[in-house]
Amino acid sequence: MSTKTNHFSFGEDYLTAGIAIQIARGETTGVISETSRNSVKKSQQVVENIVEKGEPVYGINTGFGPLCTTKISKEETNILQSNILQSHSVGVGDPIDTEIAKLMLILKIQSLAKGYSGIAEKTLDRILWHINNDAIPIVPSQGSVGASGDLAPLSHLFLPLLGLGKVEYQNKIITTQELFNITGLKPLDLGPKEGLALINGTQFIAAHAVQVVAKLHSCLTQADIIGAMMIEGLQGSVKPFFKELHQLRPYKGNIHVASRIKSLLKGSEIMEDHIDCDRVQDPYSLRCMPQVHGASRNAWLHLKELLEVELNSVTDNPIIINEELTISGGSFHGQPLAMAIDYACLAASELGNISDRRIYLSLEGNSPGVPKLLMKDTGINSGYMILQYTTAALASENKGLCFPSSADSIPTSLGQEDHVSMGSIGGRKALRVIENLEKILAIELLTAAQAFEYRKPLKSGAILDEIHKKVREAVSFADKDRVFADDIEKGIKIIQNKTIITTANQVSLKEQVSLETQFSSEFEKY
């Protein structure tokens, strides 16, 4: 994650996924600077002048979509903006996560504060109030095709500006009218272009992408650590992680993963114990971690880089360049992120796929000293056999979710929007895959820790030894069958709380075992 900052100036400062999350969690305060306020005022004045002149400009004094040729009178322009939020609030399904809805507000205010949207200053201030006071609108998860921006979810997001819809406030879901009664707020009267500026944009897709970047990064880091622990448990070879190999095929992700795993194995008595063994090579799930994990790292980096462009862009329509130039274009189209999200979804699925293969490998009993099914007294005990059934089911489910949403397009708006991105669906789907991946990695952590146990009294390197101790604080060694679902739940919490990442970083500093690589600035910051 990016370095923590105390204040972030919307519209001026460079927004990253990490900073957006910090603002959403109250670790950084978002503000609107005077420079941004002046830009916003100038843009709004341009819109007011257009209305006064009466010349038709899309979305300001015309209808929307296929109604773009319908002229709207000066007197009706404000009604038009209120109506568009209501007519486009057609979302269905369960509400999105509250943090994603808050991220949508953060990303939208960043775009609007750049001063190309014709939004009113008072509207920006109300959005900022919702962020700072954690009054987060309830947004249905389904209904966006990701083309004219995320029309339906953004409409629901901003219904509270009109006194409509619902919000989550002080851990309760209440109507906006109830919120107004509590706080003394009143509905806003939206001016020309404001409604369209609010609902055109890619903030639903981008907010999901922010969480994909954060959660997938956590999984990538933990997959390397758990994979290294599995190498120790099964006494794999360290040679596939030598820099000399990867310099000859220098993908950034491969080099980064290989270097980190080699550092994790440094100083291991377990590795030294079998340095002269007669095994020629390990199965792919062990020795190809740099290639497979590295490819997923590269996909993550691609999404991170594109997302940062999106987070610092203006994505509504039309764009107010100046008094003479207003452009009705397609910057709201979600395709740039939609394709990258689908790529990241595949990357997450593959990380779970190879993790499942390592789990299976650990059960085979082909590594000296490690019993079949990771338990000595089998027959009466099934050992860890059935845990792999769960990872097989999760990995299979993920494969089914990997069909790219961006490969589909269904025309909308009477053919005016004749190509759409479906990036909103891809974003939701990618998070489902990552959620399954966390569960797979939790089970690999349990099996790796069990295999690791059979190497005692030999010690691993300082980092992996400490991580194993940390796992054992939550989940004990299993010498007979028990309700493994309880162990899995504890393992999932370890993964979601990033316990092993924190432990690895602490020991790295204490023992001066560097996990830095030449590409850490790209792969370890977002």
Secondary structure as UniProt FT lines:
FT   STRAND          7..9
FT   TURN            10..12
FT   HELIX           17..24
FT   TURN            25..26
FT   STRAND          29..31
FT   HELIX           34..53
FT   TURN            58..60
FT   HELIX           65..67
FT   TURN            68..69
FT   HELIX           74..76
FT   HELIX           77..87
FT   STRAND          92..95
FT   HELIX           98..112
FT   TURN            113..114
FT   HELIX           121..132
FT   TURN            133..134
FT   STRAND          136..137
FT   STRAND          140..142
FT   HELIX           151..158
FT   HELIX           159..162
FT   STRAND          166..169
FT   TURN            170..171
FT   STRAND          172..175
FT   HELIX           176..183
FT   TURN            192..193
FT   HELIX           194..199
FT   HELIX           203..233
FT   TURN            234..235
FT   HELIX           239..241
FT   HELIX           243..246
FT   TURN            247..248
FT   HELIX           252..264
FT   TURN            265..267
FT   HELIX           269..273
FT   TURN            274..276
FT   HELIX           284..287
FT   HELIX           289..311
FT   STRAND          319..320
FT   STRAND          326..327
FT   TURN            331..332
FT   HELIX           335..363
FT   TURN            368..369
FT   HELIX           372..374
FT   TURN            383..384
FT   HELIX           385..400
FT   TURN            401..402
FT   HELIX           405..407
FT   HELIX           413..415
FT   HELIX           423..453
FT   TURN            454..457
FT   HELIX           462..474
FT   HELIX           484..496
FT   TURN            497..498
FT   HELIX           499..511
FT   TURN            518..519
FT   HELIX           520..523
//
